[in-house]
Amino acid sequence: MRIAPFALERFYERWEFRTELMLSSSDCESRAVAELLALEPDAERHLLELRLGYTEVPGSEELRTAIAARYEHIEPGDVLTLAAAEEGIFVACHGLLEAGDHAVIEGPCYGSALELARSTGASVSVWQRRHEDGWAHDLDELERLLRPQTKLIYINSPHNPTGMQMPARVFDRVLELAGEGDVVLLSDEVYRGLEHDPSARLAAACDRYHRAISLGTVSKAYGLPGLRIGWLASRDAQLIERVKDVKLYTTICSSAPSELLVALAVRHTEELIAASRELVLSNLPVLDSFLERRRELFAWVRPAAGPVGFPRVERDIDVHAWCEQLAAQANVLLLPGSVYGQPRHVRLGFGRANLPEAVARLDRYLEHL
């Protein structure tokens, strides 16, 4: 197995914790442990009395029960918990793909989905969406990409980095195509619940198709990335067992305190995600105003879901180098689109409470260019 360097995380490794203002974060404002413990009367006592032994491989019964309750047709035994969504992508790719197989990955995408699929030796095609088309999905292109050897389709909605929401009619057709070929559908749903219009929310793929695997986490919409817990959910027990075989070579089991705190958070999903969504929606007009003032520099398709957007830079510059210059000189961090294979773009994140301050500083910096 040979894995290409993870360009996005390498960039963040260098800049994320040495730059004062993050204007590219893909998660929402983080929470303190005290906020979670305040959700239930006995939560603090349960945490302090917790024994720090090994945990169950699939995750605690308490945690899997809380997660299963977020779906319509999922039972606790249909859930495999993981060390965040990144491990979910790894174990899914390496549990379900091998040399000679074919996978279709929706693009642009978080780099690990593409590179981990490639690292299995499988042939990989990108179902590419484009800025000039409003990031629309071309279903005809998807049909052309499918082959008899196709074993997996990866989709992501709400979408990172564009902030687009897959239309219901597109989702329905993807499910049909997967079913016609008996193809596994890996549906990355880590931003589910952050649709700007809640009526546009899609059903979880695992509730619609028996060979779908839904990927979830508390890192993004819940604002709890430090707990490092994600999960895969599927009604196909064989798929869960195959990816579990890989997990036994990675983390084996999760942190006991994290499992307890995540179970607590997931039982209060509506409250926590509603607060994140409120912050996202209050920040978006700040970005709207900024991008309108700077329309000579940026052009974007306005996001419809989640806390990120992906404007195109309209000047003929090295965007990656410009983002590094901005971080070094203004202490504001944008993510260059080159890490998504889109060198003319930047990712903006608007799920943090200090977004107005970050935008104001970027605006002042641009005044002196």
N, C-alpha and C positions, 0 to 999 in steps of 0.2 A: 504494500500500500504506500503510495506517495501522494502527499497532499500539498497543493500549491500554498504559498504564504497567504495568510488571511489579511488582505490589504486594508480592509476597514479597521480591524482590531489592531493592526500594526500602527495605523495612523493614530488611533485613540490611545494606544499604549504610550506613544510619544507625547501627545498633546492634552489628553483629557484632564489629567490631574495637575497640570502646570499652567492651565489657562483659567482665568478668573470666571469668565462668563460663558456658559455653554449655550450656544444658539443652534445646536444641532442634535440635541438629545432625542432619543427615540422613546424614552420612557416618560411617565408623568411624575409630578412632584412626589418625592419619597416621604415616607411616614416614619415616625418614631415608634419604638417598641411600646412605649406607654400608650400611644393611641390605640394600638391593637388590644392591649390588656384592658383598656377601659370599655371595650365592646361587650364584655360579659363579666358578671360579678366574681366568678371563681377563677378567672383566667390567670391572674398573677399567681395564685396559690398552686394551680396546676403546673405552671412553668417552673416555679421554684422547687416543686417536689419531683420534677421529672428526673428519671434515671437516665444517665448518659451512656447507655449501652448501644449495641447495634440495633438497627431497625429492620423491619421486614423488607425483603427485596422489592415487592411491588408497591410498597408504601403502607403506612398504617391504615387499619380499617377505618379509623376516624377520618383520616384525610381523604381516602378514596370514596367514602360515603358522602362527604361534603362535596367533592368534585362531581361525583355521579349525579347529585341532585341538580347540577347546573344543566343537565341534558334531559331530553324527553325519554329516550329509550336505552340509556346506559345504566348498568348496574356497577356496584363497586368492583366486582371481578373483571370488568371490562376496562379498568383504568390501570395504567402503569405510571408511577411517579418517577421523576428524574431530577437530576441536578440542573434545573432550568431548561428552557426550550432548546438551547444549543445541543445539549446531550440528546434530546429527542430527535433532532435532525440527523445527528451522527448515527444513533442506533437504528433509526428507520432506514437510512440509506444502506448501512452495512448489514442490516438484517434482511433486507428485501431485494438488494441488487447484487449482481455479480457480472463478471466478464461474459459477454454475449448477450446481455440484456440491454434494453433501451429505456431511457427515462426522458420525460418532457418536463422542463422546469420553466415556470412563468418568470419572465424577466421584464424590467430589471429586478433583481432580487438581492436579499441579504446573502452575502458571498458564500456562506457555508452551504446553503442549499445546492448551489451549482457545483462548488468544488468538492464537496463530500460525495455527491453523486458520481462525479468524474473519478474520484479516488477509488471507487469500487472496481474499476475496469469496464463499467458499463458505457455504452455509447449514449451521449446526452445531446438533446436538441433543446434550444431555448425558444419558448413561445413569447416572442418579443413584442412588447408594447412600446409606443413611440409618442414623444411629446407633441409632434406635429399632428398627430391624430387624437389629441386630447387624452392620451393614455388609454384609448379604447381597446377592447379585446376583439381580435380578429378570429372568429370561430372557424372560418374557412381555413385559416393558417393552421390552427390546432388540428383540424381533421387531416390536413396534408402531412403533418408531422408524425401522426400515429402510425405504428408499424405492427406487424404480428409479434415482434419481439418486445413491444412496449410493456413494461411491467409496472411502471409508476408514473403518475402525473403529480407534480407539486404545484399548488396554488396558494396564494396569500391574500386574504381579504378580512378586514381592512388592510390596505397595502402599504408596505414599507419599501421604497421611500416616497412614493408619489402621493400618498394620502387618498387614493381612490378607493371606492367601494365597488365590488363586482356587482353588476346588475343581476337581478333575480333570474332573468331569462338566460343570461350567460351561464350562471351557476347551474341552472336546470340542464342546460345542454352539456356542460362539462360532466355532470353526473351521468347523463345518458351515454355519452361517449365512453366514459370509464366502464359503465355497466356492460355496454355492447362488447367490449374487449376483455372483460373480466380483469380490468386493470386496477391496481391499488391507487386510491386517491389520497395523497397526503395533503391535508388542508391546514395551513398555518393560520390559526385563529387567535393569535396572541393579542390582537387589538379588538377582539369582539366585545361589544358593549360600548365602544367609543365612536359609534356612528353619529355624525352630527345630526342626522334625522333618524331617530330610533325606529321609525317605521320602515327604514331601508335595511334593517338588520336581517341577515340571512340566517336560516337554520344552521345548526352545526352539521357539518358534512356527515359525521358519524351517526346522526339521527336520520339521515336521508338515504344512505347507501351502506350496505352491509360490509363492503370492502374498503370503506373510507376510514382513515385515521385522522382524528382531530388533534391538533397540537395546541396546548394551552400553557399559560404561565401566569404567575403573579407579578412578573417583572415590569410589565408595561402599563396596562390599564389600572392595576391595583397600586402602583407606585412602591413595589416591594422587591426590587431587584437584588437587594442584599441577602434575601433569604434563600436565593438560588434553588427554587423549586419550580419545575414544570411538569407536564404530564402528556401522555398519549392516551386517547380513548377510542376504542373500536369494538363493534359487536362481533368481529371475527376473532375468535379466541386463538386461532392458529397464527394470525398476524402478531398478536400481542406476545405470544410465546417466542416467535422468531426474533422480535426486537429485544425481548427480555434476555435471550441468549447472549446478545451483544452487551447489554447492560452489565451482565455478570463479569465482563472483562473490563468495564470502565469504573463506575462508582460503586457497584453492587447494591448499595443502599444509601439512603439520604440521612442528613443531619436530624437527630431527634428534636432539638429545639425548633428547627425550621419547620418540620412537619407539624408540630403542635401549633405554631403561630400561623402557618398557612391554612390549616384546617379552620382556625378561628376566623381568619380573614375571608375565606371562601364562604363560610356560613353567613357573612355580612356583605356579600358581593354587591348587592344593589346600592347600599349606602356608600361603599368605598368607590365604586366605579362612577356613581353619580357625581361625587365630589371631583373626581378627575375630569369627567366630561364637562362639568361646569367651568373648570379652570381652562380647559382647551378652548371652549367656546368664547370665553371672555378674552382670551389672548389672540384669537384669530383676527378680530378687527384691527388690532394693533399692527399685525403683519400686513393686513390689507392696506392700511394707510401708508405704511413704510414702502411697500412694493409699488403703490401708485405713485408716490413721490419719486421713486427710483426706477421708473419704468424704462428709462434709457439704459439701465444696467441689467434689470431682471425681467423675465417674462415667465409667468407660471400658469398652470392649470390649477385653479383653486381646489384645495383638498375637500373631500366630502366625508372623511372619516379618519379617526386617529389623530395623533399629535405631531405629524410630520408632513412636510411638503417638499417639492423637488423642482424649484425654479431653474430656468435656463439662464446662464450668464450671456448677455448679448454683446459683450465686448470680446475682441479677438485677443485673449490673454491666456496664459497658462493658469487655469483655475486652481489646480492643485497647489502650485507655488504661491498663488495669491492667498489661499486659505492659510497656508503656513505663515506668510507674511502678516496677515491679519491677526493671527494668534500671537505672534511674537511682538507686534507693535501696538495692537489695541487690546490685547487680552480678551478677545472674543473669538469663539471657535465655531466655524462652519465646517461641514463635512464635504470634501470634494467629491463630486460625482464620479470621478475616475475609479473610486473603490467599488462602484457598481458597473463599471464599463461604460459610463456616461460622462466623458471628460468635460462637457460644456455645462454641467449642472452642479448645483450644491444642494445638500439636504439642510432644511431648516427644521428645528424642533420647537414646538410651542406648547409643551405640556408642563413647563416649569413656572414657578411663581415669579421668578425674577426676569421673565421675558421682556417686560417693558424696559427695564434697565439695560438689558443686552441690546435691544433694538436701538435704544437711544444712543448707546455708545458706538454701535456700528454706523449709525447715521452721522454722528459727529466725525468719525474717522473718514467717511466718504466725502465729507465736505472739504477735507484737506488733501484729497488725492489730486 
